[in-house]
Amino acid sequence: MSTLYLDKSGVQLDVSGAVMIMREEGKKTGSLPLAQIERIFLRGDVGLSAKVLARFGELDIGLVLLAGWQSKPTLFLPRAHADAQRRLRQAQHYANPAYRTEEIKVLLSDKIHSQIQVLEKSAVDNESVRYQVEHALRFLYAMPERLAGLKDIQALLGWEGATANAYFKALISLFPEWAGFQKRTRRPPNDPVNALMSLAYTLIQAEAVLALHGAGLDPDIGMLHSISYGRASMACDQMEPCRALIDHWLIEQFQTNQFSLSDFSTSDGACQLQKDARMRFYRLWETAVPAWRTQLRTRISELNNRMEQRLCVIYCIRHSQ
């Protein structure tokens, strides 16, 4: 086990030596070796003490708290990577529009290729929606060449918006009619597809924050996503190429009847997955997310290498003049 999901009120967490203990109403209900845990996702009224938080920190266990229909995460992060120079490089590169443009192109290239792969597979797997999907694909196939010629950040953002619009038009046809999916809605999600997208995107963003923090980068200083108060902009950057892969996974969950309309409830216009179905979601999610964690770590390592190489080039140029 690397991830623990706790979605139950009234649970109290404690630690004893190398073991985490779970109690309800003062009685022990379970235990796990701490060495098996890398991250913990908590939802509901779960209690834990400063001693437990300190022990998680010592063992580099990330803690993610989810609350409300937005499932907006609060993270207690393990100790940061020791090399603060990485965060300094990241801030320097953010202030350089030319570098940001290069990094955004890398990110958007990865993103559109994952979108194309998902739609190509969907066109093969589902003949009834082939027309809608192939119409979007014809548009997307031309976009990588256009991306290469763009010169500034605003043009890149416009390019991203156009590709996202074409992609989501095709995506609508891939979910069952009972799910009522017509467009991406976030605050609040107003149908079952958007409810699962919001939950999945929240979880992968938390994974990106943990991975960036562990790699010595600042999750808040992005390249595609500019700095914004309260936003983990670099985590948003790094999850972008994963979004289409998650969308495809969600399509498979609906197509194989893992979820039905009775698994969802709506309150004040917000659609959310009910508790029993959330536990089913977490089990299914944990079978898919290891591959995405690996992709995140690889992409972040490559980003670190590019930033270091770029700074070395700038240093060499300055000192050769």
C-alpha positions, -999 to +999 in steps of 0.1 A: +000+000+000+012+035-008-020+055-004-046+055+024-081+069+018-102+076+049-137+089+042-155+083+074-164+106+103-156+098+139-123+081+132-093+091+154-058+085+142-029+078+165+007+064+161+025+040+183+061+034+172+061+023+136+023+017+134-007+040+127-038+031+148-074+039+139-100+042+167-137+048+168-154+058+200-122+050+218-120+015+205-092+003+181-107-006+147-076-010+126-038-005+122-013-001+095+025-001+094+036+035+087+064+022+064+037+011+039+022+046+036+034+074+013+003+096+013-031+099+031-063+114+018-088+123+045-124+134+041-150+137+069-146+144+106-113+126+112-093+135+143-055+135+147-030+152+171+001+173+166+021+143+176+006+123+147+012+152+122+048+154+134+053+117+129+039+119+094+064+147+087+093+127+100+084+099+077+077+121+046+041+111+045+019+137+027-015+144+042-043+157+020-076+169+035-107+171+013-138+190+023-172+200+008-185+195-027-155+213-041-132+188-024-107+216-022-075+201-008-055+213+022-021+197+022+003+190+050+035+184+032+066+164+042+099+181+045+109+199+014+138+189-008+171+202+006+182+221-025+167+256-023+186+266-054+159+248-074+132+271-062+154+301-069+159+289-105+122+284-109+115+319-098+141+333-121+127+314-151+091+325-143+103+361-146+118+354-181+089+355-207+111+338-234+118+309-211+081+307-200+071+306-237+094+276-243+081+257-213+045+264-221+050+249-256+065+217-241+035+214-218+009+222-245+025+198-269+023+170-244-013+179-236-026+179-272-009+146-280-027+130-250-060+145-262-054+132-297-046+097-284-077+096-263-100+106-291-083+083-316-089+054-293-125+065-286-132+066-324-120+031-328-138+017-297-172+034-303-184+036-339-216+054-330-197+086-321-170+083-348-183+113-367-182+137-338-148+125-327-132+125-361-145+161-367-126+172-336-095+152-346-092+169-380-090+202-361-066+190-335-042+173-360-034+208-375-027+224-341+008+212-332+022+228-363+005+261-353+019+258-318+054+258-330+050+292-347+036+310-317+058+337-301+042+349-269+022+337-239-011+353-248-011+336-282-003+303-265-033+308-242-055+314-271-043+283-288-050+263-257-085+276-255-093+266-291-080+231-287-099+226-254-131+237-271-127+212-299-117+184-275-146+189-252-171+190-280-160+155-289-158+144-253-195+151-247-205+123-271-185+097-252-204+098-220-239+082-215-269+104-220-282+098-184-251+116-171-263+149-187-228+161-196-229+191-219-198+211-209-172+214-182-187+230-150-166+233-119-181+256-093-203+238-087-202+206-109-238+202-120-239+166-134-223+132-126-195+135-152-184+169-139-186+157-103-162+129-111-139+151-131-137+176-103-129+148-078-103+132-101-087+165-111-085+175-074-067+142-065-042+144-094-035+181-085-027+170-049-004+143-064+014+170-084+018+192-054+034+163-034+057+154-064+068+190-069+074+196-032+095+163-031+115+174-061+124+208-045+101+230-067+075+255-056+040+242-064+027+278-066+051+292-093+039+279-127+047+287-163+014+281-182-006+291-151+006+325-139+010+332-102-024+337-086-032+340-049-042+306-034-035+286-066-009+259-069+000+271-104+029+247-111+008+218-099-019+229-124+007+230-151+020+195-145-014+179-143-025+193-177-011+164-198-028+140-174-063+154-178-072+137-211-059+104-197-081+108-167-110+117-190-105+085-209-104+065-176-137+081-165-153+072-199-143+036-192-159+037-157-192+049-172-191+025-201-185-005-178-213+007-154-191+013-124-214+042-115-251+049-120-274+079-114-283+066-080-246+070-069-250+108-071-269+134-052-276+171-059-278+199-033-279+236-040-271+229-077-240+209-068-238+173-079-215+150-059-207+114-055-223+098-024-202+083+003-204+045-006-197+054-042-168+076-032-151+046-016-157+026-048-142+055-067-110+056-045-105+018-051-108+022-088-087+053-088-058+036-070-056+010-098-050+038-124-031+065-106+003+048-102+010+053-139+001+089-137+023+094-106+052+080-126+044+104-155+043+133-131+077+124-115+093+120-149+079+153-163+090+171-131+125+156-134+127+167-170+115+202-160+142+204-134+169+194-159+157+220-184+157+248-159+192+239-147+205+236-183+189+269-193+205+287-163+239+272-172+235+285-208+227+320-196+256+320-171+280+309-198+268+335-223+271+363-197+306+353-186+319+349-222+310+385-231 
